[in-house]
Amino acid sequence: MADGSYRRKALAKIHIAKKELGLSDDEYRDVIRSVVPGKDSAADLSDPQLHDLLNRLHEIGWRPRLRRGASRPLPPTVWKARSLWLELHDMGAVRNPGWTSMARFCKRMTGTQDLRMLDNHQAMVVIEALKDWLHREQEKKRA
């Protein structure tokens, strides 16, 4: 965004995350250095680096709070993965059809357990893995 609104929002989220995670200044700067070696201030980061820092904060446990009454809908890619997951369950390849089991599978594939936080690339990795698994199961049935 050329007007800097992404930057302002990202910096605000980063500072909220620092507070909610209870990070000391040294710990906070260590997290920044782990994402962008040589930098220890979020103000010095580019927009893509801010995005990477927010992802890192999510990995260590920060989740943005929703406004009252707000819900976070699942993206269409998650619903596609869900339909493949249920199809695998119907074939007997997946024992537990629940969302939690699918989230654990996603975590093994992408490192992100919260299905709402999957970016498009991660969602496609999960979908392709499920398609491959489904194809293997269909081949087993034919043989």
N, C-alpha and C positions, 0 to 999 in steps of 0.2 A: 504494500500500500504506500503510495507516494506521499501521502499526507502525514505519515508518521503515527497514525492511530494504532497500527499493529504494535509498533515499538512501545508506545505508552502503555497499552494494555498488557503486553508481555512483561514489561518491567514491573508493573503493578502486581501481576500474578506471581512473579518471581519473589517479590518482597513479601507478599502474603504467605507464600509457601515457606519462605525462610522462617517467618514468625510461627506459623502453624506447626512446622516440623521441629521447632525449638532449636534451630541451629545457631551456634555461636558464630561470631564474625569469622574466626579461623576456620571453622567447619564449612561455613558458607563459601569462603574463598577457595577452600580445598575442592568443593564440589564444582565450582566454576573452572578451576584449573584442570580437573579431571575431564571436563568437556572440551575446553579450549586451552591447551597448554600455553603458558606464557601470559595469560590474562587472569586477573583476579577481581575484576569488577564487571558487573552486568552492563554497566553503561558503556563499556568499551567494546561490547559484542555487536556483531552485525545481526540483521534480522534472522538469517538461517541459524546462526549460533545461539540466538535467544530461543529459537524453537527447540534446538538440541538440548539446551539447558532445561527448558520446561519438561521435555521428555525425560531427562535424567531425574528431575524432581519427582515426576510421576513414578519412575522406577523405584525410587527410595521410599515411596509411600504417600506422597501428597496427592490428595484429590480435591479439586475445587468444589466448593459448596454450591449447591443450587439455590436459587431464590425460592422463597416460599411458594408453593403451588406449582413450581416449574418441574418439568420432567425432561429427562434426557432421552430422546428417542434413539432406538437402535438404527444404525445406517442400513441401507438396503443390502450391502455386501454381507452384513452379519446375518440377515434373514436368509440369504442364499446359502451361506455356510450352515445355518440351522437346518434348512431343508435337506441338505446332503447328509448332515449328522443323523437326522431322523430316518433317512433312507437306509443308512448303514445300520441303524438300530433294527429296522424292519428286516434286514437281511441276516441279523444275528451277529454282526461284526462288532457292534457297540453294545455293551451290557447295560449301561446306564444312559438313558436318553436325556437326562436333565441338563439344565443350563450350566450347572456347576462343573459337570464332567466335561462339557464342551469348552468351558473357560479354561480348565486345566490343560486340555489338549492345545488350545490356542497359546497358552503360556509356554508349553514345551516347544511349539513351533516358532513363536515370535518373541517370547520374553514378556509379553503384555497379557495379563490375565483379564483385565477389565475390557469386555467386548466393545464397550462404547468408546474406548480410547484407541482402538486399532486404526491406523492410517490406511489409506488405500492399498499401499504396497503390502503391508502386513496382512490385510484382509485377503488379498489375492494369493498370498503364500498359503494361508489356511485353506482357502477354497480349492486351490490346485492340489494341495496335499490330500484333501478329502476326495476330490475327483479321482486322483490316482488310486487311493485306497478303495474307493467304490469300484473302479475298473478291475483292480486285482480280485476283489470279492466276486464280481460277476464272472471273471475268468475261472475262478475256483468252482463256481456253481456249474459252469458249462463242462468242466473237465470231469 
